[in-house]
């Protein structure tokens, strides 16, 4: 039976392979979407706490890839 992992890709060129292992591709994809949402929410929180250091136009982007292991 196949297992799946998520690799996060950030706009600054870095990649991060997450430690979680999923039984289905759809579960892994759901987790990738959740992590992208967390990335954007985290930047929004940083912007609210110190807008000068974290302006919205510098947010960047996050994407994910599901791989079979």
N, C-alpha and C positions, 0 to 999 in steps of 0.2 A: 504494500500500500504506500502511495506517495505521501510525502510530507512537504510542507511549504514554509518559506521564510519571506520576510519583507526587507527590502533594501530601500532606505530613504536616500533621495538625491536632493541636495540643496543648491540654490542658485549661486552660491559662492564656489561651487565646484567640488564640494566635499560629499562623500557618500558614507552612509552608516548602515551596517547590517545589524538588524535588530536580533536579539537573542531568542525571542519567542518562536516556537515551532507550532504550526497549525496542521490540523487533519485535512482541511479542505482549502482549495484555492479561494473560494468565496469568503471563508473566515479570514484568511490572510489579507485579502483585498479590503475587507471591512476594517481591519486593523490599520492598514495603510491609510485609508481615508480618515480614520480617527486621528492618526498621528499627524497628518497634514492639517487637520482642524486644530489640533493642539499647538502646532507650530504658529499658526496665524493668531490664535487666541493669546499665546504667550507674548508675541510681539505687541499685540494690542495692549496688554497689561503693562509691559515695559514702557510703551509710549505714554500711557496714562500716568505712570509714576514719574517719568522724566522725559517729556516731549523733546527737549533739546538734544538729548543723546540718541533718541530713537524716533526720528521723524517718519511718518507713514510712507513717504516716497522711497525710503531706504529699506523697506521691509524684506524684500527678496521673496523667494518662492520655495516651496517644497513639493516634491513629487515622490512617488513610490513605485517600486517594481516588485512583483511577486515572482519568486524563483522556486523551482521544484528541487528538493534535496533528496 
